[in-house]
Amino acid sequence: MTDLPLLLGISPHLWATFAVVCVAMYLYASERLPMEMTSLVILCLLLFLFQFAPFFPDGSAKAFKPDELLQGLSNPALLAVLSLLVIGQAMVQTGSLNGVTNIIIRLFKERPRLSIAATLLMVTITSMFLNDTPACIIYMPILLAIAAKMSLSASKVMIPLSYASILGGTVTLIGSSTNLLVSGVAANMGMKPLGLFDFALPGIIIAAVGMLYIVLVLPRLLPSHAPLSSDLVGDRKREFVIQLEVQSASALIGKPINQENLLGIKNVGIKMLQRSEHAYLAPFDEPIAIRPYDVIVLTATKDALIELLSAKEKHMFGRIAALNAQMAAEEGGAENLVLAEVLVAPASRMIGQNVEQIGFYHNYHCTVMGIQRRSRMITSRMTEIRLAAGDVLLVMGTREHIEAMRASKDLMLMEWSMHELPSPRNALKVNFIFAAAIAAAAFDVVPIHISAMAGAIILLLIGCLNTRQAARALDGQIILLVAAGMALATALEVTGGAAFLAEQIVTLMQGANPVWVMSALFALMAVSTNLLSNNACGLIFTPIAINTARKLGVEPAMFIHAVIFASNCCSFATPIGYQTNLLVMGPGHYSFRDYMRAGIPLMVLVWITYTAFCFFYY
C-alpha cells in the first residue's frame, strides 16, 4: 500500500481516517442507528481499513497493528468510569448522601432551583483544587438526589454537573490531568514549567462566563429524559393509601396531626387519624396531639414511601419496624427487600375481601404496604378496604417472592415496577470507601482507575452491593462508545491527521495578527478535542502551538494556555470529549445529540471569551 501514489503528498490512510470520522459524527448526531451499533460500525470500519490496507507509519518497515485500535476496551479511563458507576450505584442503594442533600435543600427551601445553582458553583470551586473528575463524582449523587426531590429529570442536572467540573478544572494546574501533561510537554521543549496559578486569570473569566451559560441558558436546551422503566411503569405520581401505627417511643408523640410537613417528606398527605374506635378525618379543624398507638392513614407516592422506609426514624412506626424485623428473621436479612406494584386481576378471587381476610402474607410471603384505586380516594383504614378489580397493591418482599407472583392468576405483577429498598445501615461504609478511593486518587497515591476499581470490589465483598446491582450500573453504551472513540483517536494520532490540519492553518494564516492565528488554532483544537480525548488533544497540539508561537516571534504563553482551555473547555459537544461527559451519560439518559445541542454554544462562548481576553491582555 505504501507504493501507491500519495494524494497531495498525504497518506491515503489519513484521508480514509478523516472519512471514518465524518461517518462517525454523522451517525452519532443523526441517531439513525442505536449508539451501540454506530460504535460497532466505526470499530469495524477502522479494523478493516488497517487490516486489508497495511499502514507503515513514518516510513517504518513495521506495519501498524489493527489490534491496537481495540486498546480502548482496556483504557484506564473506561475502567475508572465503570468502577465509579458501581460505587455510585452503592451510594444510591444505601441512600448514603440523603443527609447532605437535605441540608442543601433546607438552606434554599424557598428557592429550590437556587440549590442546584449553588451546588454547581461548589463543584466548580472544588474542581479548581481537586481533579475535576473526582469533583464530578463527589457531587453526582447529591445533584441526582436534589433533582429527585424537586421532581426534576436527571437529564436537567447531569450535563451541567460535567460542564461545571470541567470549567473549574481549567483554573489551576492541578485541576485537570491535561494541564499537567501540557506543562510537561512544554518543559520538554525547553519552556518553563507552568505554575499553579499561571493561567488562573483567564481561567476564572472563562469559568464565570461558562457558569452564567450553565445556570441561565443550559436548562432551556436540555430535554427531560426519563429512564425507560419510568415510561413502562406509568404514572410515578400514583398515590397509595398507607396505614401506619405510631410506636410508644416515636418522635411524633405530642405533635399536632395538622402540623405542616409532619413526616418531613414531600408527596405525603394525612387523611385520617384513628384512635381506638374514634376516627378524625382531614381536614383537621383542631390541632389533635398524636398519642402512642394512634393509627395514621395517609396517601403517598411510591417514591415517598421508599424515602420513609429508608429514613433513620422509621422505627417510629410499629408496622414498618415489625415488618423489617420479620423479614430480616425469615428471609435472611432485610437488605434484600423490594417494593413492587401488583394489579388485582378482573376475575381475581380476592375481589370483595380485605387484606386480612386474604391472608396475603401467608400466601405470598409479601406484605401489602399500600392500596390505590383510580375511581375514588379512599379514606378508610387500609386493612378494612375490600379489594376491587383494577386496584393496585404496593407490596414489599424479597425479589424471589415478588417475582413468584407472576404465576398468580389473581394478581398481575407490573413489570419494571420493582424497586429495591435502600439499606441505610451500610451508608457509612459506602461513604468511607468512596472517600478513601477519591482521596487516594486526589493525593496521587494510586491512579483514579485503580482506587475506583478497588473501592467497587470492596463494596461487593462486604455486601454493600450485590453482583446483580453492580451489573445493572454498567452501561453497554458507554463501553462501546469509549472503544470507538479511542480507536478514532489512535487512528488520527498514527496517521498524523490532527497535526496535518494544524500545520495547514498555520501556513494559511502566515502574516496575520498572532491573536487571530491563535484563535484559528483554538477553533481547530475545539473541534479535535471532541473527537480525540482531551489528553490526546493536549499532547498533539502543545508542540504545534509552541512552534507556531516561535515562528511568529511572540511569547508562547498565549498559545500554551490556548491548548489548555481548548482541550478542556471545548470538549463539551460529545460524550467522548471528556471523561466527566462520559460519566454523566448513563445517569442522565443522554443521546449523542443532547451533547451537541448543549455543548456547541458553550464551545463558541469559550472560544470568543478567550480570544477577546488575548486581544486586550496580550
Secondary structure as UniProt FT lines:
FT   TURN            2..3
FT   TURN            8..9
FT   HELIX           12..30
FT   HELIX           35..52
FT   HELIX           57..59
FT   HELIX           66..74
FT   HELIX           76..94
FT   TURN            95..97
FT   HELIX           98..107
FT   HELIX           112..129
FT   HELIX           132..149
FT   TURN            150..151
FT   HELIX           154..156
FT   HELIX           158..169
FT   HELIX           173..175
FT   HELIX           177..188
FT   TURN            189..190
FT   TURN            196..199
FT   HELIX           200..216
FT   HELIX           218..221
FT   HELIX           228..233
FT   TURN            236..237
FT   STRAND          239..246
FT   TURN            248..249
FT   TURN            251..254
FT   TURN            257..258
FT   TURN            260..263
FT   STRAND          268..275
FT   TURN            276..277
FT   STRAND          278..281
FT   TURN            292..293
FT   STRAND          295..301
FT   HELIX           302..310
FT   HELIX           312..316
FT   HELIX           318..331
FT   HELIX           334..336
FT   STRAND          337..344
FT   TURN            346..347
FT   TURN            349..352
FT   HELIX           355..358
FT   HELIX           360..364
FT   STRAND          367..372
FT   HELIX           382..384
FT   TURN            389..390
FT   STRAND          392..398
FT   HELIX           399..404
FT   HELIX           405..407
FT   STRAND          411..413
FT   TURN            415..416
FT   STRAND          419..420
FT   HELIX           424..426
FT   HELIX           427..442
FT   TURN            443..444
FT   HELIX           448..461
FT   TURN            462..463
FT   HELIX           467..473
FT   HELIX           476..495
FT   HELIX           497..508
FT   TURN            509..511
FT   HELIX           514..528
FT   TURN            529..531
FT   HELIX           534..552
FT   HELIX           557..569
FT   TURN            570..572
FT   TURN            575..576
FT   HELIX           579..588
FT   HELIX           592..617
//
